[in-house]
Amino acid sequence: TSIEKKVYEELKVRGLLFETQKLINGRFIVDAYIPSLNLIIEADGDYWHSLPKSLKKDKAENAYLTKCGYNLLRLSETEINNDSFKKKLPN
C-alpha cells in the first residue's frame, strides 16, 4: 500500500536492512521486519484498522508477537501521512 511504501522508503533512507511482507511462524504476515532489531513494523490504514473485526485481530496479533519475543511498532495511516511516524522509527 502507499503507506507501507512510505515507511519502506524511510527505512531505506536510514540504512536499515528489512524484509517486507514477512510471514512470522506461519501465522501472520507483517508489513516490515528489521532482523537486527527484532522489530516488526505494521502500517495500519485508519479505516480498515478501526473496524471491530480488525481491532480484535490486531490485538491477538500484538499479544502473539510480543509473547514470541518480537518488538512491535504499529503506525497509523494518519501519522505516516503527516510524517510524525519518523520520530518513532529507530535510527
Secondary structure, 3 states (H helix, E strand, C coil): CHHHHHHHHHHHHCCCCCEEEEEECCCEEEEEEEHHHCEEEEEECCCHHHCHHHHHHHHHHHHHHHHCCCEEEEEEHHHHHCCHHHHCCCC
